């Protein structure tokens, strides 16, 4: 590959990193807003939805244009293809941060938030998974994602425990069912974000080694 194409690939790489950081911040802020019951913070995250979408389209186009223009092979081809898959996962992470914020705004308007310690713990674990996946992509290294499967299993266990707990509370607290149902939805969002982290990790392994692995 020419110096020009390598420079453009590196620029695209950094653009993917920046997009991932933006999406991750949306999720972090969504969880923070939920933990604190901060309606204003939740509404601010909701306003970032359009920016998430408007940033995605030109980045996706640039990656496809790079493939068409330079027709890279081997490692460069894998990086470009993996990056396309990875930004889809980051877009979903940002969207779920938005969804958590929207749910928080609804909950804080209609009622006081219930005890949510288990959900917050689950959210923090998911965030570390995404942070490590993003760092692995940025550094082009698999070191930080070798334990991703184990952490995903922990998230799945927490998801089931939290779900079972909320279903049990619904049976005992009939009046709280509408609120607890939204908590179940947040539980699902967080579990899906863990899956997105695993998807990203799979693409990073492919990008670096050429091997296709299944983590999730």
C-alpha positions as CSV (number, residue, x, y, z in Angstrom):
1,X,0.0,0.0,0.0
2,X,1.2,3.6,-0.7
3,X,2.0,6.1,2.0
4,X,-1.1,8.0,1.0
5,X,-3.4,5.0,1.5
6,X,-1.7,4.1,4.8
7,X,-2.2,7.6,6.1
8,X,-5.9,7.6,5.1
9,X,-6.4,4.2,6.8
10,X,-4.8,5.5,10.0
11,X,-7.1,8.6,9.8
12,X,-10.1,6.3,9.4
13,X,-8.9,4.2,12.3
14,X,-8.7,7.3,14.5
15,X,-12.2,8.4,13.3
16,X,-13.6,5.0,14.4
17,X,-11.9,5.5,17.8
18,X,-13.5,8.9,18.2
19,X,-16.9,7.6,17.2
20,X,-16.5,4.7,19.8
21,X,-15.6,7.2,22.5
22,X,-18.7,9.3,21.7
23,X,-21.0,6.3,21.8
24,X,-19.4,5.0,25.0
25,X,-19.9,8.4,26.7
26,X,-23.5,8.3,25.8
27,X,-23.8,4.9,27.5
28,X,-21.8,6.1,30.6
29,X,-23.9,9.3,30.9
30,X,-27.1,7.3,30.5
31,X,-26.1,5.0,33.4
32,X,-25.0,8.0,35.5
33,X,-28.3,9.7,34.8
34,X,-30.2,6.6,35.8
35,X,-28.1,6.2,39.0
36,X,-28.7,9.8,40.1
37,X,-32.2,10.3,38.7
38,X,-30.9,13.4,36.9
39,X,-33.6,14.3,34.4
40,X,-31.6,17.2,32.9
41,X,-28.6,14.9,32.2
42,X,-31.0,12.3,30.7
43,X,-32.5,14.9,28.4
44,X,-29.1,16.1,27.3
45,X,-28.2,12.6,26.2
46,X,-31.4,12.4,24.3
47,X,-30.3,15.4,22.3
48,X,-27.2,13.6,21.2
49,X,-29.1,10.9,19.2
50,X,-29.0,12.9,16.0
51,X,-25.3,13.6,16.3
52,X,-24.7,9.9,16.8
53,X,-26.6,9.1,13.6
54,X,-25.2,12.0,11.5
55,X,-21.6,11.0,12.5
56,X,-22.2,7.4,11.6
57,X,-23.2,7.8,7.9
58,X,-20.2,9.7,6.6
59,X,-17.8,7.4,8.6
60,X,-19.4,4.4,7.1
61,X,-19.3,5.9,3.6
62,X,-15.6,6.8,4.0
63,X,-14.8,3.2,5.0
64,X,-16.6,1.8,2.0
65,X,-15.0,4.4,-0.3
66,X,-11.6,3.3,1.0
67,X,-12.3,-0.3,0.1
68,X,-13.5,0.7,-3.4
69,X,-10.6,3.1,-4.1
70,X,-7.6,1.2,-2.8
71,X,-8.8,-2.4,-2.8
72,X,-6.6,-3.3,0.2
73,X,-5.5,-6.9,0.9
74,X,-4.4,-8.9,3.9
75,X,-4.2,-7.0,7.2
76,X,-5.3,-3.6,5.7
77,X,-8.4,-5.3,4.2
78,X,-9.2,-6.9,7.5
79,X,-8.9,-3.7,9.4
80,X,-11.2,-1.8,7.0
81,X,-13.8,-4.6,7.0
82,X,-13.6,-5.0,10.8
83,X,-14.0,-1.2,11.3
84,X,-17.2,-1.2,9.3
85,X,-18.6,-4.0,11.5
86,X,-17.3,-2.2,14.7
87,X,-19.0,1.1,14.0
88,X,-22.3,-0.7,13.7
89,X,-21.8,-2.0,17.2
90,X,-20.8,1.3,18.6
91,X,-23.9,2.9,17.0
92,X,-26.0,0.4,18.9
93,X,-24.2,1.1,22.1
94,X,-24.8,4.8,21.7
95,X,-28.5,4.2,20.9
96,X,-28.9,2.1,24.0
97,X,-27.3,4.8,26.1
98,X,-29.9,7.1,24.6
99,X,-32.7,4.5,25.4
100,X,-31.6,4.3,29.0
101,X,-31.6,8.1,29.3
102,X,-35.1,8.2,27.7
103,X,-36.4,5.6,30.2
104,X,-34.8,7.5,33.1
105,X,-36.5,10.7,32.0
106,X,-39.8,9.0,32.0
107,X,-39.3,7.3,35.3
108,X,-38.2,10.5,37.1
109,X,-41.3,12.4,35.8
110,X,-43.8,9.8,36.9
111,X,-42.4,8.4,40.1
112,X,-39.4,8.1,42.3
113,X,-36.7,5.6,41.2
114,X,-36.6,2.3,43.0
115,X,-33.5,0.6,44.4
116,X,-31.3,-0.1,41.3
117,X,-27.9,-1.1,42.8
118,X,-27.8,-4.4,40.9
119,X,-28.5,-2.6,37.6
120,X,-25.8,0.0,38.3
121,X,-23.2,-2.8,39.1
122,X,-24.1,-4.5,35.9
123,X,-23.8,-1.3,34.0
124,X,-20.3,-0.6,35.4
125,X,-19.1,-4.1,34.3
126,X,-20.5,-3.6,30.8
127,X,-18.7,-0.2,30.6
128,X,-15.3,-1.8,31.4
129,X,-15.9,-4.4,28.7
130,X,-16.6,-1.7,26.1
131,X,-13.7,0.5,27.3
132,X,-11.3,-2.5,27.0
133,X,-12.7,-3.3,23.5
134,X,-12.2,0.3,22.4
135,X,-8.6,0.3,23.8
136,X,-7.9,-3.0,22.1
137,X,-9.0,-1.5,18.7
138,X,-7.2,1.7,19.2
139,X,-3.9,-0.1,20.2
140,X,-4.4,-2.9,17.7
141,X,-3.8,-5.4,20.5
142,X,-5.9,-8.3,21.9
143,X,-4.3,-8.1,25.4
144,X,-7.3,-6.3,27.0
145,X,-9.9,-8.6,25.5
146,X,-8.6,-12.1,26.3
147,X,-11.0,-12.3,29.3
148,X,-14.0,-11.0,27.4
149,X,-15.9,-14.3,27.3
150,X,-15.6,-14.7,31.1
151,X,-16.9,-11.2,31.7
152,X,-19.7,-11.7,29.3
153,X,-20.7,-14.8,31.2
154,X,-20.7,-12.7,34.4
155,X,-23.0,-10.1,32.7
156,X,-25.3,-12.9,31.5
157,X,-25.5,-14.2,35.1
158,X,-26.3,-10.7,36.5
159,X,-28.9,-10.2,33.8
160,X,-30.7,-13.4,34.8
161,X,-30.4,-12.6,38.5
162,X,-31.7,-9.0,38.1
163,X,-34.5,-10.2,35.8
164,X,-35.6,-12.8,38.3
165,X,-35.5,-10.3,41.1
166,X,-37.7,-7.8,39.3
167,X,-40.2,-10.4,38.3
168,X,-40.4,-11.5,41.9
169,X,-41.0,-7.9,43.0
170,X,-43.7,-7.5,40.4
171,X,-45.6,-10.3,41.9
172,X,-45.4,-8.7,45.3
173,X,-45.7,-5.0,44.4
174,X,-48.5,-4.9,41.9
175,X,-48.6,-1.1,41.9
176,X,-44.9,-0.9,40.9
177,X,-45.3,-3.2,37.8
178,X,-45.1,-0.3,35.3
179,X,-41.9,1.0,36.9
180,X,-40.3,-2.4,37.3
181,X,-41.1,-3.3,33.7
182,X,-38.9,-0.4,32.6
183,X,-36.2,-1.6,34.9
184,X,-36.4,-5.0,33.1
185,X,-36.0,-3.1,29.8
186,X,-32.8,-1.4,31.1
187,X,-31.6,-4.8,32.3
188,X,-32.0,-6.0,28.7
189,X,-30.2,-2.9,27.2
190,X,-27.2,-3.5,29.4
191,X,-27.1,-7.2,28.5
192,X,-27.1,-6.3,24.9
193,X,-24.3,-3.7,25.4
194,X,-22.2,-6.6,26.8
195,X,-23.0,-8.5,23.6
196,X,-21.9,-5.5,21.5
197,X,-18.6,-5.4,23.4
198,X,-18.1,-9.1,22.5
199,X,-18.9,-8.5,18.9
200,X,-16.3,-5.7,18.8
201,X,-13.8,-8.0,20.4
202,X,-14.4,-10.7,17.8
203,X,-13.8,-8.2,15.0
204,X,-10.6,-7.0,16.7
205,X,-9.2,-10.6,16.9
206,X,-10.1,-11.0,13.2
207,X,-8.5,-7.7,12.3
208,X,-5.2,-8.5,14.1
209,X,-4.8,-12.2,13.6
210,X,-7.1,-13.2,10.7
211,X,-8.8,-15.7,12.9
212,X,-12.6,-15.8,13.3
213,X,-13.6,-16.5,16.9
214,X,-16.9,-16.6,18.7
215,X,-16.8,-14.9,22.1
216,X,-20.5,-14.2,22.7
